[in-house]
Amino acid sequence: MNDDNAAVPLPPERPSLWTDMRTSEDWWAIWCAGILLAISFAAVWFTQPTDLAASLASGEAVTVANPLSDWLSKPGKWTESPVDAFTNTAPGILGVFGLIAVVFAFAMAVRSKSVGAFCKAFPLVFLLATLAYVMASQSVVKAYNLEYALWALLVGLIISNTIGTPGFLRPAMLTEFFIKTGLVMLGAEVLMSRLLALGLPGIFVAWVVTPVVLVSTYIFGQKVLKMPSKSLNMVISADMSVCGVSAAIATAAACKAKKEELSLSIGLSLSFTVIMMIVLPAIIRATGMDPILGGAWLGGTIDATGAVAAAGAVLGDEALEVAATVKMIQNILIGVTAFCVAIYWVTYVERDESAPRVGAMEIWYRFPKFVLGFVAMSILFSVLYSTLVGGPELINAMIKGSSKTLRGWFFCLAFVSIGLETNFKQLLPQLKGGKPLILYVCGQSLNLVLTLVMAWLMFKVVFADTIAP
């Protein structure tokens, strides 16, 4: 039997929690972000003014400096010569490179990955991210709000679709790892009160629209398009409605889809993700849409978490905050979706009494663990913010002087990696006419409309007063 036609199997056994925490990318995104946030906070804590408490008690204006701000930076603004972007920022750029390289090399070593291959590839990937930042920091470009996310994506796409992405770069093209680490770090910037305010309407957007779109798209594929492969129909429906590649992989295992069906679904997802992460922010800006509403729309519709962050970053920090929150709420459905699909397949589609039954723990196995890190950091730094003397000043200094800068670099590295991984020459055959393409376009169209309506209702009508920053 041809291996390409083999079904995507359910894993025969699961690693222990300890093994998973030591080797899993999701858990290491939490550990890496935690290490970097600890360094960032410690730098501010141990250099705070000795009279901070007295100054605050007397009502004086207090400024808390972050000693890392000069050693963690991105290219500066320039007008005529790109060399000017490095005039005062070169040490900070090298500092970011060294810190990320050391932390991630350590993660690779513990996870039994090739540290040498990563260290060989990472400098060039980082150099491409630096190039994207430099292009975005040109004064005319900045005036048109063409953010680094767009340039990072374009830099990667140009390489992958012209000369081709060199194979030695792949150990450092850690798209999901970079974006998950950045999102966990973002948790420190989203105080718990804000997260709760965004979370309730976000639940309505993610948990109401997503299952409606998934079920409707699957029924449309079966009843209207008459798709011969139910598993392909289901994988495309889950990929498009939940969160892209991760949902496609989990659902493919649950419904025993063939490997080429999974590849087709992922190809469609990647192609439309690249298009949507560029087009949707442009539409939001052109229509004058509120950034909170625009962020919620992006978070509920764009497939990949990294692409959501990219599109949200183009619209600003407020849109990024909302988009990332909605997306991570939606990510929780990965495990639930895989579990429900597995139950449905065994019970109604296959009706095979000898097939192994899927336990409720499958939800935990599929659950994106980095979401726990995002929430944990939000809780931790919310507590520090509200209980420490000078908490607001200390946390704000940490964020502005180091953690926000590092988070931006992680996103930029992820966008470069997305571009390097996307080859339209390989994906174009999958975008030609056919039922899978029609299914994806129709399903995504429904998703765009329903998500926008629900986002407007929840974020601008029902919960408008509690969400306003």
C-alpha angles and dihedrals in degrees: 000000000000109000091221089064094051118117120250101252129217109250108268093223139003127235119245118266091253092051090047092050090050099046110021119106091219093056093044090053085061094046094047093047090046092053093049094046091048090053091047095050094042091054091056096039097053094045099044117130112274091226096048095118094046092047092051092046091054092050095246121152108255129201118198114198125212111220090202095061093090092047098046115051146123130234113295131232118287137177113187108007124038088211086075088067088071099043096105101005106059095096090048093050091050088047092055091047093051096045096048092042093053096045094046094043087054090050090050091051094051091045090052092244124141107277091184093055091049094048091049094052103034098072091060094045089049090048090055090050089051090051089053091051091049092051091049093048096060107118097237092045090050090051089060092047093238095161130207092257092068094047093046090053093046093049090054094043093051092053096044094047098044117032093005128242110289112242094230090065095063097085088063097041090094098158098163094038092052095045095045091050090049092049093050087052089049087061089071089059095049107073116216093248089056093045091053091048092052095037100066097054088037090059090056092049095046104032100039102039097038099060091041091054093043095051094040092050092048092050090046090053093050102038103032108023093032092216109196095214114064091186093055089047091052096045093051091046093051094041092053099040104039115033116308125248098011092051091044092054094046093046093045089057091047095052096033094241120183118257094245089052090054091047091050092050093048091047091054091046095050093047096051092040091060090048095046096047088059101035102043097056088048090052092047092052095042092053094044091239117178110260092232092054091041092051092050090050092051093047093053099044114032109086106220125060091222092052090050090054090047094051093043092050090056089060095045141262095298093055090043091053093052095040094050093047094051091045094051091048086053091047089064087070092066093085094038091049094049091048094049093045091051091051092047092048095049094042103040113008104043103013089195109163091195094055115108115260119240115235128215089250086074086080090061093045091053095041113115099242095198087073086068088055092052091052093043092053091047091053095043097050092040088058092047090046093053103035107037122085102254090009096151091049093047096046093045091050090050093050098044096041103044124343096058090049092051091046090053091052091051091053091047091051089049093051091050088051092050089054093046090051096049116086112174091194089066095040100045095078088058091052095057120108119298143105097281090057092046090048093052095046094047093045093047091047090055089046092052094050098043093044093050092049093047093044091052092047095048103034101034104029117020099031100019095120096050095045100050107112 
